[in-house]
Amino acid sequence: MSNISYKPTDGLSYDPNEPVYWDPAALAGEVERVFEVCHGCRMCFKFCDSFPSLFDFIDGNDGDVTQLTEAQTAQVMDECFQCKLCEVQCPYTPRDDHEFQLDFPKLVHRYQAQRVRKDGLSFRDRMLSNPTGLGKIARMSFGMANVMNRVSAHRWFMHTFLGIHKDKLLPEFASRTFEAWAESEGKMGEPGGEVVVFQTCYVDANEPQIGRDTLEVLEHNDVDVRCTRGLQCCGMPSWEHGDLDSVRAQAKENLDRLEPFVEAGAKVMAINPSCSMMLRREYPELVASEDKERAQKLAEAIVDPSEFVFQLRKEKRLKDDFQSSPGERIAYHAPCHTRAQAIGFKGRDLIKKLPGVSKVSTVMECCGHDGTYAMKVESFEASQRAGKRSFEGMQEAEADIYATDCPLAAIQFEQFAGKRALHPMSVLAKSYRGESFGTEVIVAEDAAQHDNKEG
């Protein structure tokens, strides 16, 4: 077995605009190198199944990375769910300007992109890559989609023929989108203002109340906030399946819609941290060459809601006329993709200042939902293993309410930790309104029954 250099090969590329990015031999050389570096380090054993599998495969071949089979390499790549925590912890990344230039999540994306270009997408993955389309279909069903998602026979069909796990608690679809509400309320505006909202496809189709709460908090604090029409999915669901063409089409549409606001000096507030990460960190590399300059300008304008509102507090602009308390003890979950953007724990720090709050426990472990990963038959159980420490951390806090900036993490906590988490903007909005905070506990095994009652 010859020694493998830790330094980049000639095949290093994380930019799909470079021809070498699509060269299978160049990718294979980089996969071998990165696997060897990870084998020698082993810091990331705890984040997902990719690394334990990788180390087991290498150890089973007497430490020889070159002896991994194609099937073993594919398993390692498929078990990555893009939480980005390995990149956050890794000491060898481009972010740290290290000579090894190692970015494991981007290597996985490159592998998946080459595979999709060669083999195409499955029907299940194509469906999950289009949350906007799923939302439209659900609204056309006049609520039947939500009803059927709670019917065991239908869930068995989805499990068997579509690959959506029968036990996964799925998000419900709203009867009216956030965009439709914003239009009816006169929230659409011309380019300008301090902030334009990128509500995200999840908030738009599934939980528009989070978007309404975000606008309410901003308007209560005299922020000139505006909405715009026709925003598309950020592209994260497409990219987690390796579908670059769809990502670029969605990105181009979003750039067309948001560029006038950015040019007018507005910040772009992406409500979901996965979406803000996509726009802030992924667009500049993934978009077509002609869109790179404006993608970089958009990236520089992206803000997270808690990040922006916390800045209002620093500027002494945040009003403190809160009318109710969320309780004494709060459990706050820091989403992986917030950490990947180095935003800090601004949602937690805002909640700390609410009346009556005496302790906020911070949970930084991954919840395991990770886009569509937790929904799939082959990864539903793995998502629970990945999220186990976060579920335990939330429960051990013995909190009055759970909070997280990630709406999908909230679903995980409802199913596996017994209580649905609120978005920090919803916590602030409820407190400004003087609403009571319910503290009913839903034990994990009763989550499905609770969902039936709510429906």
Backbone torsions as a table, in degrees:
resi	resn	phi	psi	omega
1	MET	NA	120.7	179.7
2	SER	-83.5	154.7	178.1
3	ASN	-70.7	142.4	178.0
4	ILE	-107.7	125.2	-179.5
5	SER	-67.4	140.1	175.3
6	TYR	-77.8	-15.2	-177.3
7	LYS	-77.4	152.0	-175.8
8	PRO	-55.8	143.7	172.0
9	THR	-81.3	175.0	175.3
10	ASP	-67.7	-13.5	-178.8
11	GLY	-91.5	7.7	179.0
12	LEU	-64.8	126.2	172.7
13	SER	-164.2	134.1	172.0
14	TYR	-117.5	10.4	-176.0
15	ASP	-115.3	111.8	-178.2
16	PRO	-68.0	-5.5	173.8
17	ASN	-79.1	-12.5	179.0
18	GLU	-90.2	131.3	-179.0
19	PRO	-56.3	-34.1	-177.7
20	VAL	-64.6	-24.2	179.5
21	TYR	-57.3	-32.6	-174.1
22	TRP	-97.9	5.3	-179.2
23	ASP	-84.0	114.2	-177.9
24	PRO	-59.3	-38.3	179.9
25	ALA	-67.7	-38.9	177.9
26	ALA	-65.0	-41.5	176.9
27	LEU	-62.4	-44.4	-178.5
28	ALA	-59.2	-39.6	177.7
29	GLY	-64.4	-39.9	178.5
30	GLU	-70.3	-38.6	177.1
31	VAL	-59.6	-46.1	179.3
32	GLU	-60.5	-45.2	-179.5
33	ARG	-63.8	-48.4	-177.4
34	VAL	-65.0	-41.7	177.1
35	PHE	-59.8	-38.5	178.8
36	GLU	-66.1	-41.9	177.4
37	VAL	-61.9	-47.2	-179.5
38	CYS	-64.1	-37.6	176.8
39	HIS	-60.3	-39.3	-179.6
40	GLY	-77.4	-20.8	-176.4
41	CYS	-97.6	-59.5	177.5
42	ARG	63.6	22.7	178.1
43	MET	-68.0	-29.0	-168.9
44	CYS	-98.3	28.1	-177.6
45	PHE	-63.5	-21.6	-169.1
46	LYS	-98.6	-3.3	-169.2
47	PHE	-86.1	-39.5	-179.6
48	CYS	-157.2	-178.1	-179.0
49	ASP	-76.2	-15.5	-177.0
50	SER	-56.8	-48.0	-173.3
51	PHE	-74.2	-44.2	173.2
52	PRO	-57.4	-40.0	177.4
53	SER	-64.0	-45.1	179.7
54	LEU	-58.7	-46.6	-177.3
55	PHE	-67.4	-37.9	177.2
56	ASP	-63.3	-43.1	-179.3
57	PHE	-63.9	-43.5	-178.8
58	ILE	-67.0	-44.1	179.6
59	ASP	-62.3	-35.3	178.9
60	GLY	-69.9	-13.5	176.5
61	ASN	-111.5	31.9	177.6
62	ASP	56.0	35.5	176.1
63	GLY	79.8	10.2	-176.7
64	ASP	-96.7	103.2	-179.1
65	VAL	-60.5	-32.5	-174.6
66	THR	-68.7	-12.2	-176.8
67	GLN	-93.0	1.6	176.8
68	LEU	-64.5	139.5	178.1
69	THR	-81.8	166.7	175.9
70	GLU	-60.6	-38.7	-179.7
71	ALA	-66.1	-38.3	178.4
72	GLN	-67.7	-42.3	176.6
73	THR	-61.4	-42.9	178.9
74	ALA	-61.7	-39.2	179.3
75	GLN	-63.7	-44.4	178.5
76	VAL	-58.7	-44.2	-178.9
77	MET	-67.3	-40.5	-177.6
78	ASP	-71.0	-24.2	-178.8
79	GLU	-83.2	-9.6	172.6
80	CYS	-76.8	128.2	178.7
81	PHE	-115.0	19.6	170.5
82	GLN	62.5	38.5	173.4
83	CYS	-69.8	-24.6	178.2
84	LYS	77.3	0.8	-176.4
85	LEU	-67.0	-30.1	176.8
86	CYS	-65.1	-37.5	178.3
87	GLU	-68.5	-35.5	177.9
88	VAL	-63.6	-40.3	-175.2
89	GLN	-87.6	-23.0	-173.1
90	CYS	-64.6	133.3	178.3
91	PRO	-87.1	3.0	-170.4
92	TYR	-114.5	23.2	-168.5
93	THR	-91.8	162.0	170.4
94	PRO	-59.1	-31.1	179.0
95	ARG	-57.7	-37.1	179.0
96	ASP	-92.2	6.0	-179.9
97	ASP	57.5	35.4	-179.7
98	HIS	-82.1	147.8	-176.1
99	GLU	-65.0	-22.0	179.6
100	PHE	-74.2	-23.9	176.3
101	GLN	51.2	49.1	-174.7
102	LEU	-97.5	124.8	174.3
103	ASP	-136.7	93.3	-173.9
104	PHE	-60.4	-46.6	179.6
105	PRO	-58.7	-38.1	179.6
106	LYS	-72.5	-31.0	173.4
107	LEU	-63.0	-41.9	177.9
108	VAL	-62.1	-45.1	178.0
109	HIS	-58.6	-41.9	179.8
110	ARG	-62.7	-43.4	178.2
111	TYR	-60.4	-46.3	-178.7
112	GLN	-66.9	-37.5	179.9
113	ALA	-64.7	-41.6	177.2
114	GLN	-65.0	-38.6	-179.5
115	ARG	-66.0	-42.3	179.1
116	VAL	-66.2	-40.6	178.3
117	ARG	-62.0	-31.7	-178.9
118	LYS	-85.0	-44.3	-170.4
119	ASP	-109.9	-13.8	-176.4
120	GLY	81.0	-179.1	-179.3
121	LEU	-102.9	146.7	171.8
122	SER	-72.8	162.1	178.5
123	PHE	-60.2	-42.5	-179.9
124	ARG	-60.5	-47.2	-178.0
125	ASP	-69.0	-34.4	176.4
126	ARG	-65.8	-38.7	178.8
127	MET	-65.5	-47.3	-178.9
128	LEU	-68.8	-21.4	178.4
129	SER	-77.5	-5.3	-175.0
130	ASN	-124.2	66.6	-179.0
131	PRO	-63.2	-29.4	177.8
132	THR	-64.3	-44.1	178.3
133	GLY	-65.4	-40.1	177.5
134	LEU	-62.1	-39.2	178.4
135	GLY	-63.2	-40.8	178.9
136	LYS	-63.6	-43.7	179.1
137	ILE	-62.7	-42.2	-179.2
138	ALA	-62.7	-41.4	179.8
139	ARG	-67.6	-32.0	177.8
140	MET	-68.2	-19.0	-179.5
141	SER	-83.4	-4.7	179.6
142	PHE	53.5	46.2	174.5
143	GLY	93.4	-11.3	-177.6
144	MET	-67.4	-28.3	178.3
145	ALA	-60.8	-42.5	178.7
146	ASN	-66.3	-39.7	179.5
147	VAL	-64.5	-47.2	-177.1
148	MET	-65.6	-29.9	177.9
149	ASN	-69.0	-6.2	175.9
150	ARG	-112.2	7.3	179.6
151	VAL	-97.7	123.6	-172.6
152	SER	-60.5	-38.8	-179.4
153	ALA	-64.4	-40.7	178.7
154	HIS	-67.3	-40.3	179.0
155	ARG	-65.4	-35.2	175.9
156	TRP	-62.9	-41.9	178.3
157	PHE	-61.6	-46.5	179.7
158	MET	-61.9	-39.8	179.7
159	HIS	-63.7	-47.5	-172.4
160	THR	-76.5	-41.6	-171.5
161	PHE	-107.1	-21.5	-178.9
162	LEU	-110.9	-14.9	179.0
163	GLY	79.5	20.5	175.5
164	ILE	-99.8	119.8	-170.7
165	HIS	-61.3	135.5	-174.0
166	LYS	-66.9	-22.9	-177.2
167	ASP	-97.6	-2.9	-176.7
168	LYS	-73.6	127.4	173.6
169	LEU	-71.6	113.7	-175.0
170	LEU	-96.5	148.9	176.5
171	PRO	-67.6	144.9	175.9
172	GLU	-83.8	159.5	177.5
173	PHE	-101.9	134.9	178.2
174	ALA	-77.0	150.4	179.8
175	SER	-74.2	-24.4	178.0
176	ARG	-134.5	134.1	-176.7
177	THR	-73.5	163.2	173.5
178	PHE	-61.0	-42.0	-179.2
179	GLU	-61.1	-41.3	178.6
180	ALA	-64.1	-40.2	177.3
181	TRP	-63.4	-46.9	-178.4
182	ALA	-61.3	-38.0	177.3
183	GLU	-63.3	-46.0	-177.4
184	SER	-67.8	-26.8	-177.9
185	GLU	-94.5	5.1	178.4
186	GLY	71.5	30.9	-177.1
187	LYS	-89.6	-11.5	179.0
188	MET	-69.6	140.1	-177.0
189	GLY	-141.1	162.9	175.2
190	GLU	-75.3	159.6	177.8
191	PRO	-52.8	136.6	-176.8
192	GLY	139.0	-161.9	-179.9
193	GLY	76.8	-177.1	177.6
194	GLU	-85.6	-36.4	-171.1
195	VAL	-141.5	138.0	165.0
196	VAL	-115.0	137.5	-174.6
197	VAL	-90.2	126.7	167.1
198	PHE	-101.0	95.2	-167.6
199	GLN	-70.6	-20.4	-176.5
200	THR	77.8	150.6	-176.9
201	CYS	-66.8	-30.0	179.4
202	TYR	-67.3	-49.5	178.6
203	VAL	-63.0	-40.1	-178.2
204	ASP	-60.9	-47.9	-171.5
205	ALA	-96.8	-26.6	-171.8
206	ASN	-112.0	-45.0	-177.7
207	GLU	-133.7	67.7	-179.9
208	PRO	-61.6	-20.1	179.3
209	GLN	-60.7	-33.7	177.1
210	ILE	-61.8	-41.5	177.1
211	GLY	-65.6	-42.0	178.4
212	ARG	-63.7	-40.8	178.6
213	ASP	-64.3	-39.2	179.6
214	THR	-63.1	-46.7	177.3
215	LEU	-61.9	-39.2	-179.1
216	GLU	-62.8	-42.2	178.9
217	VAL	-64.4	-44.0	-179.7
218	LEU	-64.8	-46.0	-178.9
219	GLU	-67.7	-35.4	177.3
220	HIS	-60.8	-28.6	-179.6
221	ASN	-102.9	24.3	171.2
222	ASP	61.2	32.8	175.3
223	VAL	-87.4	133.3	176.0
224	ASP	-79.0	95.1	-175.8
225	VAL	-113.9	140.2	-176.9
226	ARG	-134.3	156.9	175.1
227	CYS	-114.9	163.4	177.5
228	THR	-139.6	160.1	-174.3
229	ARG	-91.7	154.1	166.4
230	GLY	79.4	15.2	178.2
231	LEU	-66.6	143.0	-179.8
232	GLN	-103.3	171.1	170.9
233	CYS	-53.9	145.5	-179.4
234	CYS	-63.7	-21.5	-179.8
235	GLY	104.5	-5.3	-179.4
236	MET	-58.6	-45.4	178.8
237	PRO	-59.8	-36.9	177.3
238	SER	-67.5	-42.4	-175.1
239	TRP	-72.3	-30.5	177.7
240	GLU	-67.6	-16.2	175.1
241	HIS	-102.7	1.8	176.1
242	GLY	85.4	16.7	-175.2
243	ASP	-94.0	83.6	-176.6
244	LEU	-66.1	-38.0	-178.0
245	ASP	-58.8	-43.2	178.9
246	SER	-67.0	-39.7	178.2
247	VAL	-58.2	-47.0	-176.8
248	ARG	-65.6	-37.3	178.2
249	ALA	-65.5	-43.3	179.1
250	GLN	-67.3	-41.4	179.9
251	ALA	-62.9	-42.9	-179.3
252	LYS	-60.8	-42.2	178.7
253	GLU	-64.1	-43.0	179.9
254	ASN	-66.8	-38.6	177.0
255	LEU	-63.4	-41.1	177.7
256	ASP	-59.7	-40.0	-177.3
257	ARG	-75.7	-36.1	-170.5
258	LEU	-96.4	-23.2	-176.5
259	GLU	-55.0	-43.6	179.2
260	PRO	-60.1	-34.6	178.3
261	PHE	-70.7	-40.8	178.5
262	VAL	-63.7	-43.7	178.9
263	GLU	-63.3	-28.0	178.6
264	ALA	-85.4	0.5	174.1
265	GLY	96.9	7.1	-178.5
266	ALA	-82.4	149.1	168.1
267	LYS	-81.2	152.5	178.4
268	VAL	-109.9	113.1	-174.5
269	MET	-97.0	106.7	177.0
270	ALA	-94.1	119.4	-168.7
271	ILE	-74.0	-33.8	-179.9
272	ASN	-93.5	130.2	-176.8
273	PRO	-62.2	-30.1	176.2
274	SER	-64.8	-36.2	-179.2
275	CYS	-75.0	-40.2	177.4
276	SER	-64.7	-36.6	176.4
277	MET	-64.6	-41.2	-179.7
278	MET	-61.1	-48.1	-178.0
279	LEU	-70.8	-34.5	-174.8
280	ARG	-84.3	-39.0	-171.7
281	ARG	-111.2	-28.1	-173.7
282	GLU	-97.9	-39.5	-177.5
283	TYR	-52.9	-46.3	-175.3
284	PRO	-57.0	-28.4	178.5
285	GLU	-94.6	-29.4	-170.5
286	LEU	-88.2	-28.5	-175.0
287	VAL	-68.9	162.8	176.8
288	ALA	-62.7	157.2	-173.7
289	SER	-54.2	-39.0	-176.6
290	GLU	-70.0	-14.4	-179.3
291	ASP	-102.5	-0.8	-171.9
292	LYS	-62.9	-43.2	-176.0
293	GLU	-62.6	-46.7	-178.7
294	ARG	-74.7	-25.9	174.3
295	ALA	-66.1	-37.3	178.0
296	GLN	-67.3	-38.9	177.1
297	LYS	-64.5	-40.8	177.1
298	LEU	-63.0	-44.3	-179.3
299	ALA	-56.8	-39.8	-178.8
300	GLU	-71.9	-16.7	-179.1
301	ALA	-97.2	-6.5	-175.0
302	ILE	-71.5	137.0	172.9
303	VAL	-136.6	150.3	171.4
304	ASP	-88.9	147.2	-178.7
305	PRO	-54.9	-48.5	-179.0
306	SER	-66.3	-35.9	176.7
307	GLU	-59.5	-46.0	-178.2
308	PHE	-69.2	-45.8	-177.2
309	VAL	-67.6	-34.4	176.3
310	PHE	-63.5	-35.6	176.8
311	GLN	-65.8	-35.1	174.4
312	LEU	-59.2	-40.0	179.1
313	ARG	-63.6	-42.7	179.0
314	LYS	-63.8	-31.3	179.9
315	GLU	-86.2	5.4	-179.3
316	LYS	63.7	28.3	179.0
317	ARG	-101.1	-11.7	-175.8
318	LEU	-82.1	120.7	-179.4
319	LYS	-74.6	144.8	-177.8
320	ASP	-111.3	25.6	-177.8
321	ASP	-86.1	53.8	178.8
322	PHE	-74.7	140.5	-172.1
323	GLN	-108.4	-9.8	178.4
324	SER	-149.8	164.7	-176.8
325	SER	-113.9	141.2	175.6
326	PRO	-77.1	-5.8	-179.4
327	GLY	123.4	176.0	-178.0
328	GLU	-79.3	-41.1	-173.1
329	ARG	-116.0	126.1	-178.7
330	ILE	-121.8	138.1	171.4
331	ALA	-105.0	117.5	-178.1
332	TYR	-111.2	126.5	177.1
333	HIS	-100.9	126.4	178.0
334	ALA	-90.2	110.8	-177.6
335	PRO	-61.6	147.5	179.3
336	CYS	-57.0	-42.6	-173.8
337	HIS	-77.9	-16.6	168.3
338	THR	-71.7	-42.8	178.2
339	ARG	-64.8	-37.1	-179.8
340	ALA	-63.2	-25.3	178.7
341	GLN	-92.8	-0.3	179.9
342	ALA	56.9	38.4	178.8
343	ILE	-76.3	-28.1	-172.7
344	GLY	90.6	-165.9	-175.0
345	PHE	-111.4	57.3	-173.5
346	LYS	-68.3	-35.3	176.9
347	GLY	-60.9	-44.7	177.3
348	ARG	-60.7	-45.2	-175.4
349	ASP	-66.8	-31.2	175.6
350	LEU	-68.7	-44.5	-178.3
351	ILE	-64.4	-32.6	178.7
352	LYS	-57.1	-28.1	-174.6
353	LYS	-89.5	0.3	-179.7
354	LEU	-76.1	152.0	-177.3
355	PRO	-61.9	139.2	175.0
356	GLY	84.5	-10.6	-178.6
357	VAL	-80.6	122.3	-179.1
358	SER	-110.7	-24.5	-179.4
359	LYS	-150.0	131.0	173.8
360	VAL	-119.5	113.7	177.8
361	SER	-88.3	131.3	-177.0
362	THR	-102.8	125.8	177.3
363	VAL	-111.6	121.7	-174.7
364	MET	-111.5	4.8	178.8
365	GLU	-78.4	150.6	178.7
366	CYS	-64.8	140.2	179.0
367	CYS	-81.1	-16.1	177.3
368	GLY	86.0	-1.8	-179.5
369	HIS	-72.2	-59.2	169.7
370	ASP	52.2	70.8	178.1
371	GLY	65.1	-123.0	-178.1
372	THR	-96.0	0.7	-175.6
373	TYR	-56.6	-44.3	-176.3
374	ALA	-71.9	-14.2	-177.2
375	MET	-85.8	-20.0	-170.2
376	LYS	-83.3	146.3	180.0
377	VAL	-56.1	-43.8	-173.7
378	GLU	-76.5	-13.7	-176.0
379	SER	-127.8	4.2	-179.9
380	PHE	-59.3	-49.1	-179.1
381	GLU	-68.3	-37.6	177.5
382	ALA	-63.0	-34.6	178.7
383	SER	-65.3	-34.2	176.7
384	GLN	-67.7	-41.5	177.4
385	ARG	-61.8	-43.4	-179.3
386	ALA	-63.8	-34.5	-176.2
387	GLY	-92.2	-3.4	-171.7
388	LYS	-55.1	-44.2	-178.1
389	ARG	-67.0	-33.1	178.0
390	SER	-71.4	-38.3	177.9
391	PHE	-61.3	-46.1	-179.2
392	GLU	-64.5	-39.2	179.8
393	GLY	-63.6	-41.4	178.8
394	MET	-66.0	-43.3	-179.1
395	GLN	-66.3	-40.1	-177.9
396	GLU	-66.4	-20.1	179.0
397	ALA	-70.0	-18.3	-178.2
398	GLU	48.2	50.9	-171.0
399	ALA	-89.1	156.6	173.3
400	ASP	-71.9	-39.9	175.4
401	ILE	-139.6	156.8	169.5
402	TYR	-100.4	148.4	175.5
403	ALA	-139.2	144.2	174.0
404	THR	-158.7	148.9	177.4
405	ASP	-78.1	-10.3	-175.2
406	CYS	-104.5	113.3	-179.3
407	PRO	-62.7	-30.4	178.7
408	LEU	-73.1	-35.1	174.1
409	ALA	-61.0	-35.3	179.1
410	ALA	-59.8	-37.1	178.3
411	ILE	-67.3	-41.8	177.4
412	GLN	-59.2	-43.5	-178.3
413	PHE	-68.0	-35.1	176.7
414	GLU	-62.6	-42.5	-176.4
415	GLN	-77.9	-38.3	-169.9
416	PHE	-116.5	-8.7	177.5
417	ALA	-121.9	-1.9	169.5
418	GLY	92.2	-0.2	-177.3
419	LYS	-154.5	134.4	178.0
420	ARG	-73.9	133.3	179.3
421	ALA	-88.6	147.0	177.2
422	LEU	-96.6	146.5	171.6
423	HIS	-69.6	142.1	178.7
424	PRO	-52.9	-34.5	178.3
425	MET	-68.3	-32.5	176.3
426	SER	-71.2	-36.0	176.8
427	VAL	-62.6	-47.0	179.6
428	LEU	-64.3	-43.6	-177.8
429	ALA	-63.0	-44.8	179.0
430	LYS	-61.7	-39.4	179.8
431	SER	-68.8	-38.8	175.2
432	TYR	-62.8	-38.9	-178.3
433	ARG	-76.3	-16.5	-177.8
434	GLY	81.8	22.0	179.9
435	GLU	-76.9	149.9	174.6
436	SER	-75.4	145.2	176.3
437	PHE	-100.0	114.1	177.5
438	GLY	-67.5	142.9	-178.9
439	THR	-123.8	22.4	178.5
440	GLU	-61.0	131.9	179.5
441	VAL	-95.6	131.7	177.2
442	ILE	-109.0	109.4	178.4
443	VAL	-66.1	149.4	-171.3
444	ALA	-55.4	-42.8	-175.8
445	GLU	-72.3	-12.2	179.2
446	ASP	-102.5	6.9	-175.9
447	ALA	-60.4	-40.8	-178.9
448	ALA	-65.4	-41.2	178.4
449	GLN	-64.0	-38.7	177.8
450	HIS	-61.5	-41.7	-179.8
451	ASP	-62.2	-39.1	177.8
452	ASN	-61.8	-43.1	-179.0
453	LYS	-65.4	-41.6	-178.8
454	GLU	-65.0	-32.1	-179.1
455	GLY	-74.4	NA	NA
